Amino acid sequence: MEVALSGGETGRAVVDPFLDTVGRVVAPDGVVLLLVSTLTGYDEVVARANDRGFAAETVVEESYPFETLSVLALARD
């Protein structure tokens, strides 16, 4: 659980492996919803999703003094 909360050095220790493998289990017309923090590197997460064949669209976001949280909808290109 600690890794999930801290995210490792880059903040993406859980997100990167998830994006690397989620394509195996999501249906061709399925959508993945992913909560991303600016502390995690929003642009890096979107770029990795794109590299794995997913288009990313921000569904909703909420800003706080120290970060912005965004829910991304990932769908196959």
VMD Tcl script that draws the C-alpha trace (Angstrom):
set ca {
  {0.00 0.00 0.00}
  {2.89 2.37 0.70}
  {4.00 2.29 -2.96}
  {0.45 3.07 -4.09}
  {0.37 6.10 -1.84}
  {3.87 7.36 -2.55}
  {4.21 6.37 -6.20}
  {7.96 5.92 -5.89}
  {10.53 8.46 -7.06}
  {8.63 9.60 -10.15}
  {5.18 9.26 -8.62}
  {4.31 6.71 -11.31}
  {5.57 3.44 -9.80}
  {2.03 2.05 -9.97}
  {0.63 4.03 -12.91}
  {3.35 3.14 -15.45}
  {3.05 -0.67 -15.06}
  {-0.73 -0.31 -15.08}
  {-0.65 1.55 -18.38}
  {1.83 -0.96 -19.79}
  {-0.56 -3.87 -19.19}
  {-4.14 -2.59 -19.11}
  {-4.47 -2.96 -22.87}
  {-4.50 -6.74 -22.39}
  {-7.76 -6.69 -20.45}
  {-9.78 -3.70 -21.60}
  {-12.40 -4.45 -24.24}
  {-11.80 -2.97 -27.71}
  {-14.54 -0.39 -27.09}
  {-13.86 -0.15 -23.35}
  {-12.77 2.91 -21.42}
  {-10.26 3.11 -18.60}
  {-10.81 5.79 -15.95}
  {-7.61 6.88 -14.25}
  {-7.15 9.45 -11.49}
  {-3.96 11.46 -12.05}
  {-2.31 14.10 -9.90}
  {-0.11 16.89 -11.22}
  {2.37 15.65 -8.61}
  {2.52 12.42 -10.63}
  {3.31 14.17 -13.88}
  {0.09 14.60 -15.81}
  {1.79 15.13 -19.18}
  {3.99 12.08 -18.70}
  {0.97 9.88 -17.90}
  {-0.91 11.12 -20.98}
  {2.18 10.56 -23.16}
  {2.61 7.00 -21.86}
  {-1.08 6.25 -22.45}
  {-0.76 7.61 -26.00}
  {2.35 5.47 -26.58}
  {0.34 2.42 -25.49}
  {-2.41 3.13 -28.04}
  {-4.87 5.09 -25.90}
  {-6.34 8.53 -26.50}
  {-6.71 10.47 -23.25}
  {-9.49 12.90 -22.45}
  {-9.91 14.78 -19.17}
  {-13.35 14.01 -17.79}
  {-13.18 16.19 -14.69}
  {-10.52 17.98 -12.69}
  {-10.31 19.66 -9.33}
  {-7.58 21.99 -8.15}
  {-6.10 22.33 -4.69}
  {-3.33 24.64 -3.48}
  {-0.67 21.94 -3.95}
  {-1.97 19.84 -6.87}
  {-4.65 19.33 -9.46}
  {-6.45 16.00 -9.67}
  {-7.78 14.89 -13.06}
  {-9.83 11.90 -14.08}
  {-8.69 10.71 -17.49}
  {-10.84 8.60 -19.79}
  {-8.53 6.39 -21.85}
  {-9.94 4.82 -25.00}
  {-8.17 2.96 -27.77}
  {-7.13 5.14 -30.71}
}
mol new
graphics top color blue
foreach p $ca { graphics top sphere $p radius 0.5 }
foreach p [lrange $ca 0 end-1] q [lrange $ca 1 end] { graphics top cylinder $p $q radius 0.2 }
display resetview
